[in-house]
């Protein structure tokens, strides 16, 4: 009897141990098509491999950053995937822990390894212009070629740009400054052009990726500022849309990931981040989401190569904003934008 009880006790302990092994980890990241893709294609194989349960928490980059700030010391998220600008803020506020060294990390392009290795790029995105070809043909307009096309009055109430709290709106402001005698250190020229020439053309400052895609598909938005990955998703759905690398250069918008400082499942978070950096997952993200691979060993088909930022030449050709300056001025610029640009 005693032997029987000890066996039962052992089985109970094994069951308890198994229950504890089935951890639940919360991952914060982009909404829209990215959220759906992670839920459908990226997360299930990782769950099958580890036995863990992953819950995806969607939000734009500033929402996820605000969540990390609010929960500092009692974090719910274990991994955050946000734009590089807010990620630099997160690292500066000690909200991210060091990325564990691994074979995958060693294969990452140098300009995707962020300062201090407390976060890492997980996808290169080119920020540029996209337009609805049917609307342009109907109006007899030539395809856009320049950032300064956003100032052309013929596009009055036909342009859609995300707000400054979204990476794309911020980068539009930076480019307007750079092309008009300013830059990150001198933003007045950018604000002047945005207020006087761009804002009158803007139908909506749209934060929602889903709404943005819909407006571009229907032609309600003839011209937008967006990332090539987001645009590729709309193209893949059959919409008459095309992405444009402006002649002055597209801007790097690096999707970045970090394991949260004080993460409830830190070890699992490190595993998930390394999984995202693997050539296999990088290839899937490039093919389905249009994210340029950060892992140098990623193999892509010739067709996909044409659609994404791929290889050293394309990676090095992107313009990289100075986030050391941007992040010290971000709150000031946001207040000014809300007062003067989005009225």
C-alpha distance (Angstrom), angle and dihedral (degrees) to the residues before:
residue distance angle dihedral
X1 . . .
X2 3.75 . .
X3 3.82 89.8 .
X4 3.82 90.5 49.2
X5 3.81 91.6 51.5
X6 3.80 92.1 49.4
X7 3.81 90.4 52.9
X8 3.83 90.2 49.5
X9 3.79 90.1 48.2
X10 3.79 90.0 50.6
X11 3.81 91.6 50.8
X12 3.80 89.9 49.4
X13 3.78 91.1 51.8
X14 3.81 90.6 49.1
X15 3.81 90.1 51.6
X16 3.80 91.4 49.0
X17 3.80 90.3 48.6
X18 3.83 90.5 50.6
X19 3.78 90.8 50.1
X20 3.79 90.4 53.1
X21 3.82 90.5 47.4
X22 3.84 90.3 60.0
X23 3.79 93.4 78.9
X24 3.77 122.6 -177.8
X25 3.81 113.6 -137.9
X26 3.80 126.6 -171.1
X27 3.81 118.4 -142.5
X28 3.81 121.4 -169.2
X29 3.80 118.4 -151.6
X30 3.78 150.4 130.2
X31 3.80 121.9 -40.7
X32 3.81 130.3 -138.6
X33 3.79 119.7 42.4
X34 3.83 92.0 -8.3
X35 3.80 92.0 58.0
X36 3.80 92.4 48.9
X37 3.79 92.7 47.0
X38 3.80 93.4 51.1
X39 3.79 90.5 48.9
X40 3.81 93.3 48.2
X41 3.80 104.8 36.0
X42 3.81 114.8 10.2
X43 3.80 106.0 39.4
X44 3.86 102.2 44.3
X45 3.86 95.6 61.5
X46 3.81 90.0 47.9
X47 3.82 90.8 50.0
X48 3.81 90.3 48.8
X49 3.80 91.3 50.2
X50 3.81 97.6 46.1
X51 3.81 103.6 27.0
X52 3.81 88.2 -128.2
X53 3.80 127.0 130.8
X54 3.83 116.1 -128.2
X55 3.79 122.2 -159.1
X56 3.82 115.1 -162.7
X57 3.81 115.0 -144.3
X58 3.84 110.0 -162.7
X59 3.78 126.5 -151.2
X60 3.78 141.8 124.0
X61 3.79 117.1 -85.9
X62 3.80 96.4 -95.3
X63 3.83 90.7 49.2
X64 3.80 91.8 53.5
X65 3.81 91.3 45.6
X66 3.82 90.7 50.2
X67 3.81 89.2 51.2
X68 3.82 91.2 52.6
X69 3.81 90.7 48.3
X70 3.80 93.4 48.4
X71 3.81 93.5 47.7
X72 3.81 97.9 43.7
X73 3.81 108.7 147.2
X74 3.82 92.3 15.8
X75 3.78 103.0 50.9
X76 3.80 123.3 179.2
X77 3.80 96.1 -175.6
X78 3.80 118.4 74.1
X79 3.83 97.6 -175.6
X80 3.80 130.1 30.0
X81 3.81 125.6 -164.1
X82 3.80 112.0 -169.3
X83 3.81 142.4 137.8
X84 3.79 117.8 -67.6
X85 3.82 95.5 -111.1
X86 3.81 96.1 58.3
X87 3.81 88.5 38.0
X88 3.81 90.3 60.5
X89 3.81 86.6 53.2
X90 3.81 91.3 49.9
X91 3.81 91.5 50.9
X92 3.81 91.4 46.3
X93 3.81 89.7 53.5
X94 3.84 92.3 50.4
X95 3.80 92.5 -112.9
X96 3.82 93.8 131.4
X97 3.79 131.4 61.1
X98 3.80 126.9 -143.7
X99 3.80 116.1 -75.3
X100 3.79 109.2 -118.2
X101 3.79 115.4 -111.8
X102 3.79 112.7 -107.8
X103 3.78 143.9 151.1
X104 3.82 89.9 -95.6
X105 3.82 92.6 52.1
X106 3.82 90.6 51.9
X107 3.83 88.9 55.1
X108 3.83 93.7 56.2
X109 3.84 119.5 109.0
X110 3.83 111.4 -103.0
X111 3.84 92.6 -117.8
X112 3.81 90.1 55.5
X113 3.81 92.0 55.5
X114 3.76 103.7 87.8
X115 3.81 124.0 -144.9
X116 3.80 113.2 -71.8
X117 3.83 93.0 6.4
X118 3.81 90.7 -103.4
X119 3.78 87.7 127.7
X120 3.78 135.1 14.6
X121 3.78 137.5 -154.7
X122 3.80 113.5 -103.6
X123 3.81 98.4 -178.4
X124 3.80 139.9 10.6
X125 3.79 114.5 -130.9
X126 3.79 124.1 -174.3
X127 3.79 112.0 -142.9
X128 3.78 111.5 -148.6
X129 3.79 141.7 114.6
X130 3.79 132.4 -50.7
X131 3.77 128.2 -171.2
X132 3.79 141.1 -172.4
X133 3.82 105.0 -113.8
X134 3.81 94.4 -157.2
X135 3.80 93.5 55.3
X136 3.80 91.2 46.5
X137 3.83 91.8 49.3
X138 3.80 91.6 47.1
X139 3.82 90.8 54.3
X140 3.80 95.0 40.3
X141 3.80 91.7 -118.0
X142 3.80 122.5 154.8
X143 3.80 117.5 -126.5
X144 3.83 113.2 -85.2
X145 3.79 116.2 -102.7
X146 3.80 106.2 171.2
X147 3.79 142.0 49.7
X148 3.79 85.9 -124.6
X149 3.81 90.1 65.3
X150 3.80 84.5 82.3
X151 3.82 87.6 72.2
X152 3.84 95.4 55.0
X153 3.84 108.4 116.4
X154 3.81 92.0 -144.7
X155 3.83 86.5 77.1
X156 3.82 92.8 59.0
X157 3.83 108.5 154.9
X158 3.82 91.0 -4.8
X159 3.83 100.0 94.0
X160 3.81 126.2 88.2
X161 3.82 122.1 -166.7
X162 3.81 128.1 171.4
X163 3.83 114.8 -114.9
X164 3.80 124.6 -96.6
X165 3.81 90.7 -96.8
X166 3.81 85.7 66.7
X167 3.82 117.4 70.1
X168 3.80 93.2 -120.0
X169 3.81 95.4 57.6
X170 3.78 91.5 47.9
X171 3.81 92.5 49.9
X172 3.81 90.9 49.3
X173 3.80 88.5 56.9
X174 3.81 91.5 48.0
X175 3.83 92.0 51.1
X176 3.82 92.7 47.8
X177 3.80 87.6 53.8
X178 3.82 94.7 47.0
X179 3.81 93.3 48.8
X180 3.79 93.9 47.7
X181 3.78 104.6 50.5
X182 3.79 100.0 -76.5
X183 3.78 141.0 75.8
X184 3.77 141.2 178.5
X185 3.82 90.1 -44.1
X186 3.82 93.0 46.4
X187 3.79 112.3 37.8
X188 3.84 101.8 161.5
X189 3.85 93.5 91.6
X190 3.81 89.4 52.4
X191 3.78 93.0 51.1
X192 3.81 91.7 46.4
X193 3.81 92.2 55.0
X194 3.80 93.1 42.8
X195 3.82 92.7 50.5
X196 3.80 99.4 41.6
X197 3.81 104.8 30.8
X198 3.81 112.5 15.6
X199 3.82 103.7 37.9
X200 3.86 94.3 57.5
X201 3.81 87.9 58.4
X202 3.81 94.9 49.2
X203 3.79 118.1 102.4
X204 3.81 93.8 -176.8
X205 3.81 141.3 -1.4
X206 3.79 91.4 -140.3
X207 3.83 120.3 -166.9
X208 3.82 97.6 178.2
X209 3.84 115.7 89.6
X210 3.80 90.5 -156.9
X211 3.81 93.6 52.6
X212 3.79 90.8 43.6
X213 3.81 91.0 54.0
X214 3.80 91.2 48.3
X215 3.82 93.3 50.6
X216 3.81 91.1 49.3
X217 3.82 92.8 47.0
X218 3.80 94.7 50.2
X219 3.80 94.3 43.2
X220 3.80 92.7 -118.0
X221 3.79 81.2 123.1
X222 3.81 110.1 45.4
X223 3.81 94.7 178.8
X224 3.81 130.6 21.3
X225 3.80 142.1 173.4
X226 3.79 108.0 -126.7
X227 3.79 145.4 131.4
X228 3.79 122.0 -82.3
X229 3.82 91.0 -121.9
X230 3.79 94.0 56.3
X231 3.80 90.5 45.1
X232 3.80 92.0 49.7
X233 3.80 89.9 56.6
X234 3.82 89.4 55.9
X235 3.82 91.1 47.2
X236 3.81 90.6 49.9
X237 3.81 88.5 56.9
X238 3.80 88.8 61.3
X239 3.80 100.0 -101.8
X240 3.86 118.4 149.4
X241 3.78 92.4 -115.2
X242 3.80 134.3 132.2
X243 3.80 134.0 -167.9
X244 3.82 119.2 -134.4
X245 3.81 127.8 -156.0
X246 3.83 99.8 -148.4
X247 3.80 115.3 -125.4
X248 3.83 90.1 -118.5
X249 3.79 88.9 57.7
X250 3.79 138.0 -88.8
X251 3.79 117.6 -96.7
X252 3.79 124.0 -119.5
X253 3.76 113.4 -114.7
X254 3.77 103.8 -179.4
X255 3.79 116.9 -160.6
X256 3.78 102.7 -142.1
X257 3.78 135.7 -167.3
X258 3.77 134.2 -158.0
X259 3.77 139.7 174.1
X260 3.79 106.5 -119.4
X261 3.80 118.7 -113.8
X262 3.81 106.1 -109.5
X263 3.81 91.1 15.3
X264 3.82 114.0 178.4
X265 3.83 89.3 -134.4
X266 3.80 101.9 28.7
X267 3.82 96.6 156.0
X268 3.80 92.3 48.7
X269 3.81 89.1 45.7
X270 3.81 90.8 56.1
X271 3.81 89.7 49.7
X272 3.80 91.4 51.0
X273 3.81 93.2 49.2
X274 3.82 91.7 50.0
X275 3.81 88.4 48.4
X276 3.83 90.4 54.2
X277 3.82 90.0 50.8
X278 3.81 94.1 51.8
X279 3.83 116.3 111.8
X280 3.80 90.4 -119.5
X281 3.82 95.5 56.9
X282 3.80 91.8 38.2
X283 3.80 88.1 56.9
X284 3.82 91.4 50.5
X285 3.83 91.6 49.6
X286 3.81 91.6 48.7
X287 3.80 93.6 48.4
X288 3.80 97.7 45.0
X289 3.82 104.7 26.4
X290 3.79 104.3 26.1
X291 3.81 93.7 -120.9
X292 3.79 111.3 152.9
X293 3.82 109.6 -122.6
X294 3.81 116.0 -106.7
X295 3.81 90.7 -166.2
X296 3.82 109.0 86.9
X297 3.81 91.8 -149.4
X298 3.81 95.6 59.2
X299 3.81 113.3 124.6
X300 3.82 119.8 -148.5
X301 3.78 135.7 178.5
X302 3.82 116.8 -104.4
X303 3.80 89.6 -109.7
X304 3.80 94.3 54.4
X305 3.83 92.4 43.9
X306 3.82 88.9 63.9
X307 3.80 92.2 54.2
X308 3.79 101.5 49.9
X309 3.79 142.5 46.6
X310 3.81 97.6 -90.0
X311 3.77 132.4 165.3
X312 3.82 133.5 10.7
X313 3.82 95.4 -72.2
X314 3.81 95.4 56.7
X315 3.79 93.4 37.8
X316 3.81 92.8 53.1
X317 3.83 93.5 45.0
X318 3.81 94.0 65.6
X319 3.81 119.5 101.6
X320 3.81 110.8 -118.9
X321 3.84 116.2 -151.7
X322 3.80 120.0 -135.0
X323 3.80 101.9 -110.7
X324 3.80 92.5 177.3
X325 3.80 86.2 71.4
X326 3.80 97.6 31.6
X327 3.79 95.4 55.5
X328 3.80 93.5 51.4
X329 3.82 89.6 53.2
X330 3.80 100.4 34.3
X331 3.83 97.6 100.3
X332 3.82 91.9 45.5
X333 3.81 92.3 48.8
X334 3.80 91.8 46.0
X335 3.80 91.9 54.2
X336 3.79 91.4 47.7
X337 3.81 92.3 46.5
X338 3.81 91.2 51.8
X339 3.82 91.2 49.3
X340 3.78 100.2 41.4
X341 3.83 112.3 17.2
X342 3.80 105.2 36.8
X343 3.79 101.4 43.6
